[in-house]
Amino acid sequence: MKQPDLGKKIAELRKAKSLTQEELVEKCNLNVRTLQRIEAGVVTPRSYTIKAIFAALEYNMNDSLEIMPNKVSKTGLASLKWLEQFYRYVFDLFNLKTNKMKKLSILSSCFLIICICLFGLSSESIAQKKNESKSDIGKSKFIKSNGRGIIYLFPKNLSWYVSNRKDTADYKMGNFLVQEYKYNIFLNKEFVGIVHLGDTVILDQGKIEIRRPYCWEFKSPNGKGIVYVIPKNLKMESYSANKDTDNMIVENSHIVEFNNKIFLDRKYCGIANTGDSVIFIKRSLLSKSSLSIRKGFYELK
């Protein structure tokens, strides 16, 4: 039944009780204007207003569900009662006149949980921004160079000159001289740190930052215990292993281990034993892909 019928029903019940509008509003704590608008069908009253009116008229709510606005069902009425009880419970928590210590304890716990959640979300957001900034580095601000298995990122706005010799790499970038000698990095001939194959050396605002590689590693499953180290951004297209041979193709490069002898594209690279690391170095504009064999486990840290 629609709202105008609800207003008519309330008016009929009020008149059956021989009550004036002024007398009815005193019983249900409303104002006369509100009751007049409800009976006239101008407004749709809230559920607790209807309950208050029916209670004042001594009318059973369960028998009147069909005249509730918007066809409120018993399930909907139960939900309204639950929300009303929840609201009263929350409101009572802030009334510290009774059970003060218990309520303060509950409020403190809720506040602490909210703070922990907000801190976790904030930390995750900051970490995500840092990771995004790291992953985006080199796309707009830097130029990239791959020299002898070490990746260099230099500012784009600097003039540059590169010289690679047998044991030394010189990068003249504007007024900065970046050098690598036997995996030692120097800036303007001052020692900065040690790099490993696959590490990234970044020149930014006159300072050098050395970052460890984003590589993945796995041991040969044929029992020889040789560790292969491959950059994560490269795709391993195929892999197979048997009793005496490992075969894998990485970025169109064919790596083979046979009787502990390591080959890259049929070129002999050396011997690797149990615990040794075979590190794949991606090709650059100036050099082909290569393998480096390290005695002992290769630390990625």
Secondary structure, 3 states (H helix, E strand, C coil): CCHHHHHHHHHHHHHHCCCCHHHHHHHHCCCHHHHHHHHCCCCCCCHHHHHHHHHHCCCCHHHHHHHCHHHCCHHHHHHHHHHHHHHHHHHHHCCCCCCHHHHHHHHHHHHHHHHHHHHHHHHHHHHHHHHHHHHHCCCCCEEEEEECCEEEEEECCCCEEEEECCCEEEEEECCEEEEEECCEEEECCEEEEECCCCCEEEEECCEEEEECCCEEEEECCCCCCCEEEEECCCCEEEEEECCCEEEEEECCEEEEEECCEEEECCEEEEECCCCCEEEEECCCCCCCCEEEEECCCCCCC
